Amino acid sequence: MSRRRARRWGSESGQALVEFALVSPLLLLLILGLVEFARAWNTQQVLTETARDALRSAVVANPGFTYDAMVSMVDQALQRASLDPKKAEISVDGWKAGSGTPARITINYQYDFEFFGPFVDWATGDKSLALSTSFVMRNE
């Protein structure tokens, strides 16, 4: 009886191929989403580390360190991480305000989605994500 049924309904040899064809776009979308999220997370970590290093160099008692040197330091760190320094906005408050007073650096960066840019642009009207980091240290 089972042989007759198998002959009547045909072979199941192409079933796995059909299932893979249905599931593979979803898996690819999931993997690309993970890669895009990891890139954005890495950019946020680079911004945070850059802000910390630049502010540390600024608050240490060094009269020769200037605002331009701090901006140059941030630009070089972003270039080392293959990020565009032109997309970064840097603001510094309380720097050189006296020993013991807090100084704050804030870096805002426009992160552009590469893989999901068109989808995000279609959904929100903007294909970039505003990343921001801030760091506070006392002047020495």
N, C-alpha and C positions, 0 to 999 in steps of 0.2 A: 504494500500500500504506500509506503513512504517513497519507493522508487517512482511510482506513478505520479505522485504529487510533485516530486522534484523535477521530473521531466515536464510536467504540465506547466509549472510556474517558472521554469528556467533556472539557470545557474545564478549563484550569489557571488560570483567572483569579482564583479565590479562594485560591490557594495562599499567596500572600504574606500575606493577611489571617489565615489560620490560623497561619502561622509567627509572625507578630507577636503573636497572641493567646497563643501558648505561651511566647514569650520575654519579653514585656513585664513580667509579674510578677517575673521574676528581675532584670531591669534596674532596675525600681523599687525592689526590695529592696536591690540594690547601691548605688543612688544614696542611698537613705535611710540606709544604713549608713555611707557616706562622710560624709554631713552630720552624723550623730550623732558619729562619731569626730572630725570637725573641731570640733564644739562642745565636746567633752570636752578636746581639745587646747588650744583657746582658753581654756577655764577654767583649765587648768593653767598656761598662760602668764601669765594675769592674776594668779593666786595667787603665782607666782614674782616677778613685777614688784612686786606689792604688798608682799611680804615684804622685798624688797631696799630699797624706798623707806622703809618703816617702820623697818627696822633702821638704815638710814643716818641717818635723822633722830634715832634714839635714841642712837647711839654718838658723834655729834658732841658736843663739849663744850658742852652746853646745860643748865644746871642747872634751867631752868624746864620742860623736857620731861618729862612724866609717863607712867606706864603707861596711864592713861586716854586721854591724847592719842594714844598709839600705837594703841590699840584703835579710837579714833574715826577715825584716819587709815586704818586697814585697812577699817573699815566703809564709809567714804565711797568708797574705791577699788572695793570690791566692788559697791556700789550703782551707781556710774558704769558698771560693766560688766554691769548688770542681773542681778547675782547676789544671793542672799539672805544677808545677813551673819549671820543666826541659825544658819546651817548651818556656820559657820566656828568652829573651835576654835584659839585662839592661845596659844602658850606661848613665854616668853622666858627664857633662861638666861644668866647672866653679865653682865647689863646693869648698868652703873655699878659694876663690880667693880674699877675702877682702870685707868689708862692702859696700853694695850698688851695687856690681857687679852682673850681672845675672847668675843664675845657671839653668841648663836644665837637665831634666831626660827624657830619651826615653825608652819605653818598647815595644819590638816587640814580638808578640806571634803568634804561628802557631795554628790556630783554625781548627780542623778536623770536616768535615761534618759527622754526624752520619747517617741520613736517606738518604741523597742524595750523600753520598760519592762515591759509585760506578758510579753513573751517571756523577758526576763532574769529576771523574778520567777518565772516558771514553771520555768525551768531551775535557778536558784540559790537561790530563796527570798527574794531581796532585789533590788529594782529600782534600787539606787543603787550608785555606785562611789566608793570612798574615795580621794580625791586628797590628796596630801600634798606639801608643799614645805618646804625648810629652807634657811636662809641664815646664813652666819657672817661676822662682821666684827670687827675689833679696836676696842676702846674707845679713843677719842682723848682 
